[in-house]
Amino acid sequence: MHKAGTTGGEPVRPATRNWSDEIGRSRLSAWRVGVGERLQWLQAELDGRDDEPPGVLPAMTIAHESTKADSNLATWYSGTHIERSWRALHLAEARMIASSRDLVGRLPAVRERVLEDLDPKDQRVRALLAIRPTNLGEVERAVVAEALRAAYATSDNSHSAVRSLRNRLVLFGILMLCLNLVLGVLSSVFPTLLPLCIKGFCATGGTEPTGGDVWLVQLLGALGGAVAVVILLLRTRPSVVAYTLTPYQAIIKIMLGAVLAVAGVLIMATGLLQDVISNRPSMLVAALILGYAQQVGTRFLDSYADNVVGKAQPKAGETNT
């Protein structure tokens, strides 16, 4: 095992740093708080031993430097700083735990952590479970390090999947916003392009199509989508995952509700449901209901998002073992 160095025959311990305080002085955000806490735990581990496992301090430095890097739209979209920090921390933790003197006492927690992310039939898991506390040599420590590395990699990949889904939601939300704006602008320039009139009355109350018809129907559809957002907020469980999906799911519901309201009222203008839509208030109520109706389709998206986030949520055994 690599030694940190000696002076006069005495081991030299790695220098102590207050990583959390340094991060707090630079910039503060939720994910940086978690990184700072892990860095302090790793530093405490280093302070309690006379040697420095290879690669641990460089990995800690990489994680710390990522918390100080400037953020912009590109790094937000790619998640570079967040994922680089956590992957570096997980590398340091795996090596720190595998080389610890009290690995015997940590084995139960290590096994619990690994089993939460890896299949029990995985050969790395089987090798880890086969380790006996009375026989902890370099080979057994390598097995522990590799099993932890694989479990952490699975967790990191789950977070990357959440970011990927978030990015797709953002792009789709922007697409829906542009579509609504284009429909509204075109209807303002060409009022008869999308005639939202039924039985001689139009959305804004006139007898002829106007530029405000589409905007009003879109607004009511968006309001219906907003009602569905309230339901989304009520059923969404709190999450500590670095990437948040709920705001982007909400935007899609609202924008899709506006589109469906316009499409639905336009279909009704062809003569469908004439007995139901008999006056202007009933048309506006129909637009509101159509906006909420997007919930039928987006609930599948909500379930999928819950599943993706659930895989990335910290497990009960994911602690500083």
VOLOKOL-191572 format. One record per residue: residue in one letter; x, y, z of N, C-alpha, C, O, CB in turn. Coordinates in steps of 0.2 Angstrom, whole numbers, plus 2048, in hexadecimal, padded with zeros to 3 digits. Each point is the difference from the previous one (the first is absolute). Glycine has a CB too. Layout:
N
AXYZXYZXYZXYZXYZ
...
This chain:
321
M8047FA8007FC8068008048068008058008037F27FA803
H80780B7F68048067FF8018048077FB8018038027FF7F1
K80980280E8018048068008087FE8028027FB8047F580A
A7F780D7FF8008077FF8078038018018067FD7F37FA807
G8107FD7FF8078038018027FF8087FC7FF8048028097F2
T8087F980B8038008078048068018038027FC7FC7F1804
T80280E8068058068038037FD8067FC7FF8057FD80B7F6
G80D7F58058047FE8067FD7F98028007FE80680280D7FE
G7FC7F17F77FE7F98027F98008027FD7FA80080E803803
E7F18087FD7F98008027FC8027FA8018047FC802800810
P7F77F87F47FC8017FA7FD8078007FE8038057FF7F17FB
V80280F7FA7FD8077FF7F97FF7FD7FF7FD7FB80C808803
R7F07FD8067F97FF7FE7FE8067FB8038058007FB7F680B
P7FE8037F17FD8057FB7FE8078047FD7FF8058007F77F3
A80480F8057FE8078037F88008007FD7FE7FC80D808800
T7F47FD80A7F98008017FD8067FD8038068007FE7F480B
R7F98067F17FD8057FD7F98018027FD7FA80180B8057F5
N7F580780B7F98008017FD8017F97FE8067FE8047FF80E
W7FC7F67F17FD8007F97F98038007FF8047FC8077F2801
S7F68098087F98038008018088017FC8037FD7FF7F2808
D80980D7FF8018078018038037F97FD8067FF8057F980E
E8027FE7F08038037FA7FA8007FA8008057FD80B7F7806
I7F17FF7FD7FA8007FB7FB8068027FE8037FC8047F0802
G7FD80D8097FB8058028038077FE7FC8057FF8007F480A
R80A8097F78038067FF8008027F87FF8057FE8087FA80C
S7F87FB7F28008017F97F98017FD7FF8067FE80C7F3801
R7F18028027F98017FE7FC7FA8038037FB80280080B7F3
L7F77FB80C7FC7FB8047FA7FE7FC7FC8047FD80880180E
S7FB7F47F47FA7FE7FE7FF7F98038047FD8037FD8097F2
A7F97F780A7FE7FA8038057FA7FF8027FD8047F28067FB
W80E7FC7FA8057FB7FF8078018038037FB8017F68027F4
R80980980B8068028038017FF8078057FE8037FC80A7F4
V7F97F880D8007FF8078017F88018047FF8047F480B7FE
G8057F27FA8017F98008087FE7FF8037FC8037F18027FA
V80E8057FE8077FF7FE8058028058057FD8027F88057F2
G80280480F8048028067FF7FC8068067FE8037F980D7F9
E7FC7F28057FF7FB8068047FA7FF8037FD8047F28077FE
R80B7F97F88047FA7FE8078028008047FB8027F38017F7
L80B8098058078028008038008078057FE8027F98097F4
Q7FE7FC80F8018018078017F98038057FE8047F580D7FD
W8027F07FD8007F98028067FD7FE8047FD8047F08027FC
L80E8027FA8067FD7FD8068038038057FC8027F68027F3
Q80580880D8068048038007FD8078067FF8037F980B7F6
A7FC7F580B8007FD8068037F98008047FE8057F28097FF
E8097F57F78037F97FF8078017FF8047FC8037F18007F8
L80D8098018078017FF8048028068067FE8027F88057F2
D7FF8018108038038068017FA8058048008057F680B7F9
G8027F08028007FA8058057FB7FE8007FB8037F5807800
R80F7FF7F78057FB7FE8068037FE8018067FF7F67F37FD
D80E8028048078037FE8027FF7F98058027FE7FE7FB80D
D7F98007F18017FF7F97FA8047FC7FB80180280C7F4800
E7FB80C7F77FB8027FC7FF7FC7FA8057FF7FC7FE80C807
P7F77F27FD7FF7FB7FA8018047F97FE8058007FA7F4807
P80B8037F58018037F97FA8037FD7FB7FC80080E7FC7FE
G7F780E7FF7FB8037FC7FA8038047FC8037FE8077F47FA
V7FD80880F7FB8038048008088007FC8037FF8047F2808
L80680E7FB8018078017FF8037F97FD8057FF80A7FA80A
P7FC7FF7F17FE8037FA7F98007FE7FD8047FD80E7F87FF
A7F17FE8067F98007FE7FC8058047FC8037FE8067F1800
M80080D8097FD8058048018077FD7FC8048008067F480A
T8048097F48028067FD7FC8027F97FD8057FF80E7FA806
I7F47FC7F77FC8007FA7F88028027FD8047FD80B7F47FD
A7F680480B7F98028037FF8078027FB8037FF8047F1804
H80680E8018008078038018057FA7FC8058018097F780A
E7FF8037F18018057FA7FA8017FC7FE8057FE80E7F8802
S7F07FD7FF7FA8007FC7FA8058047FC8037FC8077F17FF
T7FE80C80B7FB8048048018077FF7FC8058018037F2807
K80780B7F68028078008008037F98008067FE8077F880B
A7F87FD7F28008027F97FA8047FE7FA7FF80380C7F77FA
D7FA80F7FE7FB8047FE7FB7FC7FD8017FB7FC80680F803
S7F27F78027FB7FD7FD7FD8047FA8008068017FD7F480A
N8018037F07FD8037FA7FA7FB7FE7FF7FB80280C80C7FB
L7F27FB7FD7FB7FC7FD8037FA7FE7FC7FB8017FE80F7FC
A80C7F68008027F97FD8027FB8067FE7FA7FF80780D7F8
T7FE7FC80F8017FB8057FA7FE8048007FB80280B80B7FF
W7F07FF7FF7FA7FE8037FC7FA7FC7FE7FB803801811801
Y8027F57F57FD7FB7FC8037F98007FD7FB8007FF80E7F9
S80B7F78078047FA8008017FD8078027FA80180480A7F5
G7F98008108017FE8068077FE8028027FC8047F38007FC
T8108087FD8077FE8008028018078037FB8037FF8097F2
H7FD80280E8038018077FD7FB8058047FD8047FD80F7F9
I7F87F38037FD7FC8058037F87FF8027FD8057F380B7FB
E80A7F67FA8027F97FF8087FF8018027FA8037F48047F6
R80E8068058078008018027FF8088047FC8027FE80A7F3
S7FA7FF80F8028008077FE7F98038047FD8047FA8107FC
W7FC7F17FF7FD7FA8038047F97FE8017FC8047F480A7FD
R80D7FA7F88047FA7FE8078008038027FB8027F78057F3
A80A80680C8068008038007FE8088047FD8027FF80C7F5
L7F77FA80C7FF7FE8077FF7F98018037FD8057F880E7FD
H8017F27FA7FF7F98008077FB7FF8007FB8037F48077F9
L8108017FF8067FC8008048018068037FB8027FD8077F2
A80180480F8038018067FE7FB8068037FD80480080F7F8
E7F67F48047FD7FC8068017F97FF8027FC8057F580D7FC
A8097F47F98017F97FF8077FE8028017FB8037F78057F4
R80D8048078077FF8028018018078047FC8037FF8077F2
M7FA80280E8018018077FD7FA8048037FE8057FD80F7F9
I7FA7F18017FD7FB8048047F97FF8017FD8057F48097FA
A80D7F97FB8037F97FE8078008048027FA8027F88057F3
S80980780C8078008037FF8018088068008037FF8047F2
S7F67FD80D7FF8018088027FB8047FF7FA7FE7F880E7FF
R80C7F98098027FB8057FA7FD8038017FA80280A80D800
D7F07FC7FE7FA7FD8047FB7FE7FA7FA800802807807808
L8017F67F17FC7FD7FB7FB7FB8027FB7FF7FE80E8047FA
V7FA7F980D7FB7FB8037FA8028027FB7FE7FF80F7FC804
G7F680C8017FA8038037FC8037FA7FA80180280C801809
R7FD8007F07FC8047FA7FD7FB7FC7FC8027FC80C807805
L7FA7F17FF7FE7FB7FB7F87FF7FF7FD8007FB80E7FA807
P7F18068047F97FF7FF7FD8067FD7FC7FF7FC8047FB80E
A80280C7F77FE8067FD8028007F97FC8027FB80480480F
V8067F87F48028007F97FC7FB7FC7FD8017FB80E802809
R7F37F77FF7FC7FB7FD7F98037FE7FD7FF7FB80A7F880A
E7F680C8017FA8037FF7FF8057FA7FC8007FC8027FE811
R8078067F38018057FB8007FD7F97FD8037FB80980580D
V7FE7F47F78017FD7FA7FA7FC7FD7FE8007FA80E7FF809
L7F17FD8027FA7FC7FE7FA8057FE7FC7FE7FC8087F980C
E7FC80F7FA7FB8057FE8008027F87FB8027FE80580280E
D8067FB7F18018027FA8027FB7FB7FF8017FA80480A80A
L8007EF7FE8027FB7FC7FC7FA8017FD7FF80680E8067FA
D7F47F77FB7FC7FA8008047FB8058067FF7FF7F58037F5
P8027FA8108037FB8048047FB7FC8047FC8037F3806806
K8077FD7F18037FB7FC8068037FC8047FC7FD7F17FE801
D80D80C8038068037FD8067FD8048007FF8067FA80C7F8
Q80B7F37FE8067FD8028038048058047FE8057FD7FC7F0
R7FF80D80A8038048057FD8008078038008058018077F2
V7F57F88097FD8008068017F98038017FF8067F68087F6
R8097F48008027F98038078008038017FD8067F77FE7F2
A80C8088058078008038008048068047FE8058018017F0
L7F780780C8008048067FD7FC8058028008067FD80A7F4
L7FB7F28057FD7FC8058047FA8037FF7FE8057F78067F6
A80F7FA8008047FA8028068028058037FC8027FA7FF7F3
I80480C80C8068028047FF7FE8077FA8028038088087F5
R8027F480B8007FE8078048058048068027FE7F97F2800
P7FE80F8088048058048077FE8028048048027F1800802
T80C7F57FD8067FE8028067FF7FB8057FF8017F47FB807
N8058087F28047FF7FA8008077FC7FC7FF7FA8037F4806
L8048128027FF8067FC8078027FD8048048047F3800803
G80B7FA7F48068027FC7FF8057FB7FB8027FF80A7F2804
E80080D7F98008047FA7FB7FE7FB7FC8057FD8107FE805
V7F37F77FD7FB7FD7FB7F98028037FC8037FC80C7F4800
E7F780880A7F98018037FE8078007FB8027FE8067F4809
R80480F7FA7FF8078007FF8027F97FC8057FF80B7FD80B
A7FC7FB7F17FF8027F97F97FE7FE7FC8047FC8107FA801
V7F17FC8067F97FE7FE7FB8068037FB8017FD8097F2804
V7FE80F8057FB8058048008067FB7FB8037FF8087F880D
A8038087F28018067FC7FC7FF7FA7FD8057FE80E7FD807
E7F67F87F77FD8007FA7F87FF8017FC8037FC80E7F77FF
A7F480380A7F87FF8017FD8078027FB8027FD8077F2807
L8028108007FD8078018018047FA7FB8047FF8097FB80D
R8018017F08008047FA7FB7FE7FC7FD8057FD80F7FB804
A7F27FA7FE7FA7FE7FB7FA8038037FC8027FC80A7F3801
A7F980A80A7F98038038008077FF7FB8037FE8057F480A
Y80580D7F98008077FF7FF8027F97FD8057FE80B7FC80C
A7FB7FB7F17FF8017F97F98007FE7FE8047FC80E7F8802
T7F17FF8057F97FF7FE7FC8068037FB8027FC8067F1804
S80080F8067FD8068038018067FB7FC8047FF8057F780D
D8058067F28028067FC7FD8007FA7FD8057FD80E7FB808
N7F47FA7F87FD7FF7F97F88028017FD8027FB80C7F5801
S7F480780A7F98018017FF8088007FB8027FE8047F3809
H80680F7FC7FF8078008018037F97FD8057FF8087FB80D
S8007FD7F08008027F97FA7FF7FC7FE8047FC80E7F9805
A7F07FD8017FA7FF7FD7FB8058017FC8027FC8067F2804
V7FE80F8077FB8058028028067FC7FB8047FE8047F780D
R8078077F48028067FD7FE7FF7F87FE8057FD80C7FD80B
S7F77F97F57FE7FF7F97F98017FF7FD8037FC80C7F5803
L7F38058067F88018007FF8078017FB8037FC8037F2808
R80580F8007FF8078018018047FA7FC8047FE8077FA80E
N8028007F18028047F97FB7FF7FB7FE8047FC80E7FB807
R7F17FB7FC7FB7FE7FC7FA8048017FC8027FC8097F3802
L7F980B8097FA8048028018077FE7FB8047FE8037F480B
V80880B7F88018077FF7FF8017F87FD8057FE80B7FC80C
L7FB7FB7F28008017F97F88007FD7FE8037FC80E7F8803
F7F18008047F97FF7FE7FC8068027FB8027FD8067F1804
G80080F8057FC8068038018067FC7FC8047FE8057F780D
I8068067F38018067FB7FD7FF7FA7FD8057FD80E7FC808
L7F47F97F87FD7FF7FA7F88018007FD8037FC80C7F4802
M7F48078087F98018017FF8088017FB8037FD8047F2808
L80580E7FE8008088018008037F97FC8057FF8097FA80D
C8007FF7F08008037FA7FA7FF7FB7FE8047FD80F7FB804
L7F17FB8007F97FE7FC7FB8058027FC8027FC8087F2803
N7FB80C8087FA8058028018077FE7FC8037FE8037F680C
L8078097F68028077FE7FE8017F97FD8057FD80C7FC80C
V7FA7FA7F37FE8017F87F98007FF7FE8047FC80D7F6802
L7F18018057F98007FF7FD8078027FB8027FD8057F1805
G8028108047FD8068028028067FB7FB8047FF8057F880D
V8068047F28028057FC7FC8007F97FE8057FD80E7FB809
L7F47FA7F77FD7FF7FA7F88028007FE8037FB80B7F4802
S7F48078097F98018007FF8088017FB8027FE8037F3807
S80780E7FE7FF8088018018037F97FD8057FE8087FA80D
V7FF7FE7F18018037F97FB7FE7FB7FE8047FC80E7FC806
F7F27FA7FF7FB7FD7FB7FA7FD8058007FA8018098037F5
P7F280780C7FB7FE8047FC7FA7FE7FD7FC804803810800
T7FF7F37F67FC7FB7FD8047F97FF7FD7FB7FE7FC80E7FC
L80E7F78088047FB7FF7FD7FA8048007FA7FE80A80D7FF
L7F57FA8097FD7FB8057FA80380380080380580B7F97FE
P7EF8037F97FA8038037FD7FC8057FD7FB7FF8018097F6
L8027FF8117FE7FD8067F98028027FF80480580D7FB7FF
C7EF8007F77F98028017FB7FB7FF8017FB7FC803810800
I7F77F58097FB7FA7FF7F98048017FF8048048097F3801
K7F48077F67F98028008008088007FB8038038017F2803
G80880E7F68008078008038048058008068007F67F87FA
F80D7FF80B8048048058077FD8018017FA7FF7F4808807
C8108037FB8077FE8008028018077FD8028058058027F0
A8057F980C8028008078008078047FF8008068087F67F6
T7FB80F8008008078037F980380180080680280C7FB7FA
G7EF7FC8017F98038017FE8037FA7FA8017FF80880180C
G8027FF7EF7FD8037FA7FD7FA7FC8007FA80180980F7FF
T7F47FA7FA7FD7FB7FB8057FE7FB7FE7FC7FC7F7809807
E8117FF7FC8057FE7FB8067FF8048028028057F88057F2
P80B7F48068067FF8038048068018018047FC7FF7F17FF
T80480B80B8048068018077FD8028017FA8017F580E803
G80F7FD7FC8077FE8028007FD8078057FD8027FF80B7F6
G7F87FA80D8007FE8077FD7F98018017FE8067FF80E7FD
D7FD7F17F87FC7FA8028057FA8027FF7FD8057F88067F2
V80E7FC8058057FB8018048018078017FC8048008027F0
W80080980D8048018067FC7FF8068027FD80580480C7F5
L7F37F88067FC7FF8067FF7F88018007FE8067FA80D7F7
V8057F27FE7FF7F88008077FD8037FF7FC8047F88047F3
Q80E8038078077FD8028008028088037FC8038038057F1
L7F880580E8018028077FC7FB8048027FE80580080E7F8
L7F87F38017FB7FB8048037F98008007FD8057F680A7F8
G80D7F77FD8037F98008068008058017FB8037FB8037F1
A80880780C8058008047FE8008088037FD80480480A7F3
L7F37FD80A7FE8008077FE7F98028017FE8057FB80E7F9
G8007F07FD7FF7F98018067FC8028007FC8047F68057F5
G80F8008038067FC8018038028078037FC8037FF8047F1
A7FE80680E8028038077FD7FC8058037FE8057FF80D7F6
V7F77F38047FD7FC8058037F98018017FE8067F48097F8
A80D7F77FC8037F98018078018038037FB8037F78017F2
V80980980A8078018047FF8008078047FD80480080A7F3
V7F77FC80C7FF7FF8077FF7F98028037FE8057F780D7FB
I8037F17FC7FF7F98028077FD8008027FB8047F38047F7
L80F8038008077FD7FF8048028068047FC8037FC8057F1
L80080580F8038028067FE7FC8068047FF8047FE80D7F7
L7F87F38057FD7FC8068037F98008017FD8067F580A7FA
R80B7F67FA8017F98008087FF7FF8027FA8017F38037FB
T80F8088038077FF7FF8038008077FF8048048018027F1
R8047F580C8047FF8078068048008038027FA7F97F3807
P80680E8048068048018067FC7FD8007FA8027FB80D808
S8097FC7F38067FD7FD8068048028008068007F97F57F7
V80D80180A8068048018057FF7FA8068018017F97FD80C
V7FE7FF7EE8048007FA8028067FD7FC8058017FE7F17FC
A80C80B8018038077FE7FC8037FA8008067FF80B7F6804
Y7F28007F97FC8027FA7F88008027FE7FB80280B8017F6
T7F48098067F98018027FC7FF7F98018047FB80180380F
L7F97F57F67FB7FF7FB7FA8048007FD8027FB8087F3803
T7F880C8087F98028017FF8077FC7FB8007FD8057FA80E
P80480B7F67FF8067FC7FF7FF7F97FC8037FC80A80380C
Y7FE7F67F57FF7FE7F87FA7FC7FF7FD8017FA810800805
Q7F17FB8057FA7FC7FF7FA8058007FC7FF7FC8097F6809
A7FC8108007FA8048008008057FA7FA8017FE8077FF80E
I8048027F18008047FA7FD7FC7FA7FC8037FD80E803807
I7F87F47FC7FD7FC7FA7F87FF8017FD8007FB80E7FA804
K7F38058077F97FF8017FC8077FE7FB7FF7FD8077F980D
I80180D7F87FD8077FF8008017F87FB8027FD80880280E
M8037FB7F28008017F97FC7FC7FC7FD8017FB80E803807
L7F57F58007FC7FB7FC7F98018017FC7FF7FC80D7F9806
G7F580B8047F98028017FD8057FC7FB8007FE8077FD80E
A8038087F37FE8057FB7FF7FE7F97FB8027FD80B80680A
V7FE7F37F77FF7FE7F97FA7FC7FF7FD8007FB810800804
L7F27FB8067FA7FC8007FA8048007FB7FE7FD80B7F9809
A7F980E7FE7FA8058007FF8027F97FA8007FE80880380E
V8038007F17FF8037F97FE7FA7FB7FB8017FC80D808806
A7FB7F27FE7FE7FA7FC7F97FE8017FC7FE7FC8107FE804
G7F28038077FA7FE8027FA8047FE7FB7FE7FD80A7FC80C
V7FC80D7F87FB8057FE7FF8007F87FB8017FE80780680D
L8047F87F28008007F97FC7FA7FD7FC8017FB80F805805
I7F67F48037FC7FA7FE7F88028027FC7FE7FB80E7FA807
M7F580B8037F98018027FD8057FB7FA7FF7FF8087FF80D
A8028067F17FD8057FB7FE7FD7FA7FC8037FC80B805809
T7FB7F17FA7FE7FD7FA7F87FD8017FD7FE7FB80F7FF802
G7F28048097F97FD8017FF7FB8057FB7FD8018038067F3
L8087FA80E8007FB8057FE8038078028058028077F57F7
L7F380280A7FE8028077FB80680080180580480A7F6801
Q7F28067F67FB8067FF7FB8018067FF8058028037FB7F2
D7FC7FA80E7FB8008068038028067FD8038057FD7F57F5
V80D8078078038028068038078007FF8048058047F07FC
I80080E7FA8028077FF7FB8047FD7FF8007FA80D7FC805
S7F08078057FA8047FD8018088017FC8047FD7FD7F2806
N80C80C8018018078018078018028047FC8007F0806804
R80E8057FC8078028018037FD8078057FD8007F980D7F9
P7FE7F780C8037FD8078027F87FF8057FE8037F480B803
S8027F47F78027F88008067FF7FB8037FB8017F0803801
M80E8067F98068007FC8068018048057FC8007F58077F6
L80680280E8068028058017FA8058067FF8027F880E7FC
V7FD7F18058007FA8058037FA7FC8047FD8037F3807804
A8077FB7F38037FA7FC8078017FF8047FB8017F18037FA
A80E8088048078017FF8047FF8068057FD8007F880C7F8
L8007F980E8037FF8068007F88028067FE8027F680D802
I7FF7F27FA8007F88018057FD7FC8047FB8027F0805801
L80C8027F78057FD7FB8078028028057FB7FF7F38067F8
G80A80480C8068028038027FB8058067FE8017F980E7FC
Y7FC7F28078027FB8068007F97FD8047FC8037F680C805
A8037F77F28007F97FD8077FE7FE8017FA7FF7F38087FD
Q8118028048067FE7FE8037FB8058057FD7FF7FD80E7FB
Q7FB7F680C8027FB8068007F97FE8037FC8037F980D805
V7FF7F57F37FF7F97FE8077FE7FD8027FA8027F18077FC
G8108037FE8067FE7FD8068018048057FC8017F68067F5
T80680480E8068018048007FC8068068008037FA80C7F8
R7FB7F18078017FC8068057FA7FF8037FE8057F18057FF
F80C7FB7F68057FB7FE8078038018057FC8027F37FE7F6
L80980C8058068038018028018078067FF8027F88077F4
D7FD7FC80F8018018078027F98038058008047F38097FC
S8057F27FE8027F98038077FE7FE8047FE8047F07FF7FC
Y80E8057FA8077FE7FD8058058048057FD8027F67FF7F3
A80380A80C8058058038017FD8078058008037F780A7F6
D7FE7F480B8017FE8078057FA8008037FF8057F18057FD
N80B7F77F98047FA8008088027FF8047FD8037F27FD7F8
V80B80B8008078027FF8038038068067FF8027F78027F2
V7FF80380F8038048068007FB8068058018047F680A7F8
G8017F08058007FB8058067FC8008037FF8057F18017FB
K80F7FF7FA8067FC7FF8068048028057FD8037F67FC7F4
A80580D8098058058028008028078058038027FB8017F2
Q7FA7FB80F8008028078057FC8058017FA7FF7F38097FF
P80F8018068047FC8057FD7FB8047FA80180280C8097FF
K7FD7F07FF7FD7FA8048018018078048048027FE7F57F4
A7FB80380E8018008078077FE8028028038057F27FA7FC
G80F7FF7FB8077FE8028058057FD8067FE8017F67F6800
E8028117FC8058047FD8028058057FE8067FF7FD7F87F5
T80A8008108038058058078007FF8037FC7FD7F380280B
N80D8067FC8087FF8018027FA80480180180680080C7F9
T7FF7EE7FE8027F98038078008038027FB8037F67FF7F6
